[in-house]
């Protein structure tokens, strides 16, 4: 997929609609030809997502290496632009031309798998035998709700550290070497910082998103992903705590309308004590806010589950491929340890293969800003999960954001706001 990650969930309902018109099966039923356990041979297509411009030589080399090792197989590499990628998948699915191996995130693989167009790797012995090569977290990240299996070979992973200002923690009498790890600790620290700064310093610049509810321990959906459930009592509890924090000044006064860029700027100006970031931000701090740079702490986002958040990317195999053995072999080849590590050394993402993150490249700080963030982020991936529901669209995210804003403003109770957000999202889900 594009790097950095771009949100595409808003187009998933369109993809689902197109697939319902064309699919003959459901739940990943394998209705294509080809012997999945046979010798890798035949012509297959491999589609990536906005990677050609920066990684042409890497993928050209991969294809050549695979073809050399498998003389009977040929791979045609396709690459699609970031914009409207889900629409392209929809058109291919409708036309019966879905590539043999396709670059997908779980939100994009879900409608394809539900329509029977992606192979269930757990139920295909030729693919399932490679499961042990990947981390359990990565394999689980591609397991789809209600479909009883994983539908993509795990590829690269991503997560993001949370930056915090040690000077602001110290000024509030908090230990700068012990950032909050749970939401209870976060709320307590935020109230202290607001109180001792006279309301001048907020701890957070944005309102809670669905990932926050997940990290808090809220059940976001039912087991088969047909109904949102984040309005359960624990969800109401979280939003009630955010309301208290908003009233106490622990949230930035403009948090209801802040964009990520605005919260980033306020963190740079040292008006907000904690904010997500990347290695690129460290370069900005070093140049424009050297005082902040010297006092910068890096931690993971607080959670009550013991499991940080991560994003996952995979390679799905068409269930209707005419050359399944070649498609499985190539998808596994691209995502094996050697090739994943080579790719993730080229860009700020992380391998999903077992043992890779124990390498010194991801465990030892080399003194660079990139190394500092890379090591801190890699630690977060062990035990991490993807909290974002695969069926969550941008419209559903907006519904939650708007209702959260009404609760924080006191226009609705937290319970009513979440009840209304869930009702809107469930209605959209049924329409999709």
C-alpha positions in Angstrom: 0.0 0.0 0.0 1.1 3.6 -0.1 3.7 4.7 2.4 2.9 6.4 4.7 -0.4 4.6 5.2 -3.5 6.3 3.7 -7.1 5.7 4.9 -9.3 4.0 2.3 -12.0 2.5 4.4 -14.6 5.0 3.1 -14.6 3.2 -0.2 -15.2 -0.3 1.2 -19.0 -0.1 1.0 -18.6 0.6 -2.7 -16.5 -2.4 -3.0 -19.0 -4.5 -1.2 -21.8 -3.3 -3.4 -19.9 -4.3 -6.6 -19.0 -7.7 -5.2 -22.5 -8.6 -4.3 -23.4 -8.3 -7.9 -20.7 -10.6 -9.2 -19.7 -13.1 -6.5 -20.9 -16.6 -6.7 -19.6 -17.8 -3.4 -19.0 -16.5 0.1 -16.6 -16.8 3.0 -13.6 -17.4 0.8 -14.8 -20.4 -1.1 -12.2 -21.7 -3.5 -13.9 -22.0 -6.8 -11.0 -21.4 -9.2 -8.8 -23.8 -11.0 -5.2 -24.9 -10.5 -3.5 -27.2 -8.1 -2.5 -25.1 -5.1 0.0 -27.7 -3.9 1.6 -28.3 -7.3 4.7 -27.0 -8.9 4.8 -23.1 -9.3 4.3 -22.5 -12.9 2.2 -20.4 -15.3 1.6 -16.7 -15.8 0.4 -14.7 -12.8 -0.2 -11.1 -12.0 1.0 -9.3 -8.9 -0.6 -5.9 -8.0 0.9 -3.4 -5.5 -0.5 -0.2 -4.2 1.4 3.0 -5.1 4.9 1.5 -4.8 6.4 1.7 -8.3 7.6 5.3 -8.1 9.9 4.6 -5.1 10.6 0.9 -5.2 10.7 0.0 -8.9 14.2 -1.6 -8.7 13.3 -3.6 -5.6 10.2 -5.2 -7.0 11.7 -5.7 -10.5 14.5 -7.6 -8.8 12.1 -9.7 -6.7 10.2 -10.8 -9.8 13.4 -11.7 -11.6 14.7 -13.7 -8.7 11.5 -15.6 -8.3 11.3 -16.4 -12.0 14.9 -17.6 -12.0 14.2 -20.0 -9.1 10.9 -21.1 -10.8 11.6 -21.3 -14.6 8.0 -22.4 -15.3 6.5 -19.3 -13.7 6.2 -15.7 -15.0 5.0 -12.7 -13.0 3.5 -9.6 -14.4 3.9 -6.7 -11.9 1.1 -4.2 -11.8 1.0 -1.1 -9.6 -2.0 1.1 -9.0 -2.1 4.7 -7.7 -3.1 5.5 -4.1 -6.2 7.4 -5.1 -9.2 5.2 -5.8 -7.4 2.0 -5.1 -10.5 0.3 -3.7 -12.5 1.4 -6.8 -9.9 -0.3 -8.9 -10.3 -3.5 -6.9 -14.0 -3.2 -7.2 -13.8 -2.9 -11.0 -11.4 -5.9 -11.2 -13.7 -8.0 -9.0 -16.7 -7.1 -11.1 -14.9 -7.9 -14.3 -13.4 -11.2 -13.0 -9.9 -9.8 -13.4 -8.7 -9.6 -9.9 -4.9 -10.1 -9.9 -3.5 -13.5 -8.7 -1.6 -11.8 -5.9 -3.0 -8.5 -4.6 -1.7 -6.0 -2.1 -4.5 -5.4 0.5 -5.1 -4.2 4.0 -7.7 -6.0 6.1 -10.5 -3.5 5.3 -10.0 -4.2 1.6 -9.6 -7.9 1.9 -12.8 -8.3 3.9 -15.3 -7.7 1.1 -13.2 -9.7 -1.3 -13.0 -12.6 1.1 -16.7 -12.3 2.0 -17.5 -12.6 -1.7 -15.4 -15.7 -2.1 -12.7 -14.0 -4.2 -9.7 -14.5 -1.9 -8.2 -17.8 -0.7 -8.7 -18.7 3.0 -5.0 -19.4 3.8 -5.8 -21.3 6.9 -7.9 -23.8 4.9 -5.5 -24.3 2.1 -2.7 -26.7 3.1 -0.3 -25.3 0.5 -0.5 -21.9 2.2 -1.2 -22.8 5.8 2.1 -24.6 6.1 3.9 -21.3 6.1 1.9 -19.8 9.0 4.7 -20.5 11.5 7.0 -18.2 9.5 5.1 -15.1 10.6 4.5 -13.6 14.0 1.2 -14.6 15.6 0.1 -11.0 15.8 0.7 -10.5 12.1 -1.2 -13.6 11.0 -4.0 -12.8 13.4 -4.1 -9.3 11.9 -5.3 -10.7 8.6 -8.0 -13.0 10.2 -11.3 -11.6 9.2 -14.4 -11.5 11.5 -17.0 -14.1 10.8 -15.0 -15.8 8.0 -13.0 -18.2 10.1 -9.5 -17.7 8.7 -6.7 -15.5 7.4 -7.0 -14.2 3.9 -3.6 -12.6 3.3 0.0 -13.5 3.8 1.3 -11.0 6.4 3.6 -8.4 4.8 4.7 -5.3 6.6 3.4 -3.8 9.8 3.3 -0.2 11.1 2.7 1.6 14.3 3.5 5.0 15.7 5.1 6.2 18.9 3.7 8.8 21.2 5.9 11.7 21.9 5.8 13.5 25.2 7.4 16.6 26.6 9.6 15.7 29.6 10.0 19.3 30.7 6.2 19.8 30.9 5.9 16.6 33.0 8.7 17.8 35.3 7.2 21.2 35.7 4.0 19.6 36.9 5.8 17.5 39.4 5.5 14.3 37.4 8.3 11.8 36.8 9.5 12.5 33.2 10.9 9.0 32.9 7.5 7.3 33.8 5.0 8.4 31.1 1.4 7.1 31.6 0.9 3.5 30.4 -2.8 3.1 31.2 -5.8 5.4 30.6 -6.2 5.9 34.3 -2.6 7.1 34.5 -3.1 9.3 31.5 -6.2 11.0 32.9 -4.5 11.6 36.3 -1.4 13.1 34.6 -3.5 15.3 32.4 -5.5 16.7 35.3 -2.2 17.4 37.2 -0.6 19.1 34.2 -3.7 21.3 33.6 -4.0 22.2 37.3 -0.4 23.0 37.9 0.0 25.0 34.7 -3.1 27.1 35.5 -4.9 25.7 32.5 -2.2 26.8 30.1 -1.0 23.3 29.1 -3.2 20.5 27.8 -2.0 17.0 27.7 -3.9 15.9 24.6 -4.8 17.8 21.4 -7.5 15.5 20.0 -10.7 13.7 20.9 -10.9 9.9 21.3 -11.1 7.9 18.1 -12.3 4.3 17.7 -8.7 3.0 18.4 -8.9 4.7 21.8 -12.0 2.8 22.7 -10.3 -0.4 21.6 -7.2 0.3 23.7 -9.4 1.1 26.6 -10.8 -2.4 26.5 -14.2 -1.6 24.8 -15.7 -4.3 22.6 -16.0 -2.4 19.3 -18.2 -4.9 17.3 -19.9 -8.2 17.7 -18.0 -11.3 16.6 -19.1 -11.4 13.0 -18.7 -7.7 12.4 -22.4 -7.1 11.7 -23.0 -4.6 14.5 -21.0 -1.9 16.4 -21.0 -2.2 20.2 -18.7 0.5 21.4 -21.7 2.1 23.3 -21.4 -0.6 25.9 -20.9 0.6 29.5 -17.1 0.6 29.2 -17.3 2.8 26.2 -19.6 5.2 28.1 -17.1 5.2 30.9 -14.3 6.2 28.6 -16.2 9.1 27.0 -17.3 10.2 30.5 -13.6 10.4 31.5 -12.8 12.4 28.4 -15.7 14.8 29.3 -14.2 15.4 32.7 -10.8 15.9 31.2 -12.2 18.4 28.7 -13.9 20.4 31.4 -10.6 20.4 33.5 -8.5 21.7 30.7 -6.6 18.4 30.1 -7.8 18.5 26.4 -6.8 21.4 24.2 -9.7 23.9 23.9 -9.7 23.4 20.2 -9.6 19.6 20.3 -13.0 19.3 18.8 -11.8 20.9 15.5 -8.1 20.2 15.6 -6.5 18.4 12.6 -3.4 16.2 13.1 -1.4 19.1 11.7 -2.8 21.5 14.2 -2.2 19.2 17.2 1.4 18.6 15.9 2.0 22.4 15.8 0.7 22.9 19.3 3.0 20.1 20.5 5.9 21.9 18.8 4.9 25.1 20.5 4.8 23.2 23.8 1.1 23.9 24.4 0.3 20.2 24.4 2.3 17.7 26.4 1.7 14.5 24.3 1.2 13.8 20.6 1.7 11.0 18.1 4.8 11.4 15.8 7.4 10.0 13.5 11.1 10.2 12.8 10.3 13.1 10.4 8.9 15.1 13.3 12.2 14.7 15.2 14.0 16.5 12.4 11.5 19.3 12.6 11.9 19.6 16.3 15.6 19.7 16.1 15.5 22.6 13.6 12.5 24.6 14.9 12.2 23.7 18.6 15.6 22.6 19.9 14.4 22.9 23.5 11.6 20.4 22.9 14.0 18.2 21.0 16.2 17.9 24.0 13.3 17.1 26.3 11.5 14.7 24.0 10.3 11.4 25.4 9.1 8.5 23.3 6.5 5.9 24.5 3.6 3.9 23.2 0.0 5.1 23.5 -1.6 4.2 26.8 -3.8 1.1 26.8 -5.7 -1.0 29.3 -5.4 -4.2 27.4 -1.6 -4.7 27.4 -1.7 -4.6 23.6 -0.6 -1.6 21.5 -2.2 -0.7 18.2 -0.8 -1.6 14.8 -1.6 -1.4 11.2 -1.1 -4.5 9.0 -0.6 -5.0 5.2 -0.8 -8.3 3.4 -0.8 -10.1 0.1 -4.0 -11.9 -0.8 -4.2 -14.7 -3.3 -7.2 -14.9 -5.7 -9.3 -18.0 -5.1 -10.0 -18.1 -8.8 -6.4 -18.0 -9.9 -5.6 -20.4 -12.7 -2.2 -21.0 -11.3 -2.7 -21.2 -7.5 0.6 -22.9 -6.8 2.6 -20.1 -8.5 0.4 -17.4 -6.8 0.9 -18.9 -3.3 4.6 -19.4 -3.9 5.1 -15.9 -5.1 3.1 -14.3 -2.2 5.1 -16.3 0.3 8.4 -15.4 -1.5 7.6 -11.6 -1.3 6.7 -11.9 2.3 9.5 -14.3 3.5 12.0 -13.2 6.1 14.8 -12.3 3.7 12.7 -10.2 1.4 10.6 -8.5 4.1 13.7 -7.5 6.0 15.2 -6.1 2.8 12.1 -4.1 2.1 11.7 -2.7 5.6 15.3 -1.5 5.6 14.3 0.8 2.7 11.3 2.4 4.4 10.0 3.1 7.9 7.8 0.0 8.3 8.4 -3.3 10.1 8.6 -6.9 9.1 6.0 -9.4 10.1 8.2 -12.5 9.9 9.0 -14.4 13.1 12.3 -13.4 14.7 12.9 -10.4 12.5 12.2 -7.8 15.1 14.9 -9.4 17.4 17.6 -8.2 14.9 19.9 -5.4 16.2 18.5 -3.1 13.5 15.2 -3.0 15.4 16.5 -3.3 18.9 19.6 -1.1 19.1 19.5 2.7 18.9 22.2 3.7 16.4 22.1 7.3 17.6 20.1 8.7 14.7 16.6 10.1 14.9 15.3 7.4 12.6 17.0 4.7 14.8 15.5 6.2 18.0 12.0 6.1 16.7 12.5 2.7 14.9 13.6 1.0 18.1 10.8 2.5 20.2 8.2 1.6 17.6 9.5 -2.0 17.1 9.0 -2.7 20.8 5.3 -1.9 20.5 4.6 -4.5 17.8 5.1 -7.5 20.1 1.6 -8.4 21.2 0.0 -5.5 19.2 -3.4 -5.8 17.5 -5.2 -3.9 14.8 -8.0 -2.2 16.7 -9.7 -0.6 13.7 -12.7 -2.7 12.6 -12.4 -3.8 9.0 -15.8 -2.5 8.1 -15.3 1.0 9.6 -15.8 3.7 6.9 -14.7 7.3 7.0 -18.4 8.2 7.3 -18.7 6.0 10.4 -15.6 7.6 11.8 -17.1 11.1 11.2 -20.3 10.0 13.0 -18.3 9.0 16.0 -16.3 12.2 16.0 -19.3 14.4 15.8 -21.2 12.6 18.6 -18.1 12.7 20.8 -17.9 16.4 20.2 -21.6 16.8 21.3 -20.8 14.9 24.5 -17.8 16.9 25.4 -19.7 20.1 24.8 -22.5 18.9 27.1 -25.1 18.8 24.4 -25.6 15.1 25.0 -24.8 12.7 27.7 -21.9 10.3 26.8 -24.3 7.4 26.7 -26.7 9.2 24.3 -23.9 10.3 22.1 -22.5 6.8 21.7 -25.9 5.3 21.3 -26.5 7.7 18.4 -23.1 7.1 16.9 -23.6 3.4 17.0 -27.1 3.7 15.5 -25.8 5.8 12.6 -22.9 3.4 12.0 -25.1 0.3 12.1 -27.4 1.9 9.6 -24.6 2.6 7.3 -23.3 -0.9 7.7 -26.6 -2.4 6.7 -26.7 -0.1 3.6 -23.2 -1.2 2.6 
